[in-house]
Amino acid sequence: MREIKTASSRWVHEERQLPRFAWQEGYGAFTVSRSNVAAVQRYIATQVEHHKKRAFQEEYLDLLHKHEIQFDERFLW
C-alpha cells in the first residue's frame, strides 16, 4: 500500500499539479470479482455525484457491516 500511495502521490503532484493533495492516514481495501469490474469503474467515475446523495462514511460502514468485517469505529475516522 505504501508503494501505491507513494507512486500515486508523486503522479498527482507532478502530472496533475495539485500541491495540496495528501492521502489520509490509513486505508481500506476490498477485492472485486472480475464480473463486477465494470460496475466498480462506473462507481469510481461517478463517486463525486454519488457522495452528494450518500456520505462516504455511511457507505463505508454499510460495506463493513454487509461483509461482516469487525472494526472499532474509533480507528476509522
C-alpha positions in Angstrom: 0.0 0.0 0.0 2.8 2.4 0.8 4.3 1.9 -2.7 0.9 2.6 -4.3 0.3 5.7 -2.2 3.8 7.0 -2.9 3.6 6.5 -6.6 0.1 7.9 -6.9 1.0 11.0 -4.8 4.0 11.6 -7.0 1.8 11.4 -10.1 -0.8 13.8 -8.6 1.9 16.3 -7.7 3.9 16.1 -10.9 1.2 15.4 -13.6 -1.9 17.0 -12.2 0.0 19.7 -10.3 -2.2 19.6 -7.2 0.3 20.7 -4.5 -2.2 20.4 -1.6 -3.1 16.7 -2.3 -2.4 14.3 0.5 -3.5 10.8 1.4 -5.4 10.3 4.6 -3.9 8.2 7.3 -4.7 4.5 6.9 -6.8 2.9 4.2 -9.4 0.3 3.5 -9.2 -2.3 0.7 -11.8 -4.6 -0.8 -11.3 -7.1 -3.5 -13.6 -7.1 -6.6 -14.6 -10.1 -8.6 -13.9 -9.8 -12.4 -17.6 -9.8 -13.1 -18.0 -6.6 -11.1 -15.1 -4.6 -12.5 -17.3 -2.6 -14.9 -19.7 -1.6 -12.0 -16.8 -0.6 -9.8 -15.4 1.5 -12.6 -18.7 3.3 -13.1 -18.9 3.9 -9.3 -15.4 5.4 -9.3 -16.2 7.6 -12.3 -19.4 9.0 -10.6 -18.4 8.9 -7.0 -18.4 12.8 -6.6 -22.1 12.8 -7.6 -22.8 9.6 -5.7 -21.4 11.1 -2.5 -23.6 14.2 -2.8 -26.5 11.8 -2.1 -24.8 9.5 0.4 -21.9 10.2 2.6 -18.7 8.2 2.2 -18.7 7.3 5.9 -22.3 5.9 5.8 -21.5 3.8 2.7 -18.2 2.5 4.2 -19.9 1.5 7.4 -22.6 -0.3 5.4 -19.9 -2.2 3.4 -18.2 -3.3 6.7 -21.5 -4.5 8.1 -22.6 -6.2 4.9 -19.4 -8.2 4.7 -19.3 -8.9 8.5 -16.0 -7.2 8.9 -15.2 -6.4 12.6 -14.0 -2.9 13.3 -13.6 -0.3 16.0 -15.1 2.9 14.8 -12.6 4.9 16.9 -10.0 3.9 14.4 -12.0 4.6 11.2 -12.1 8.4 11.1 
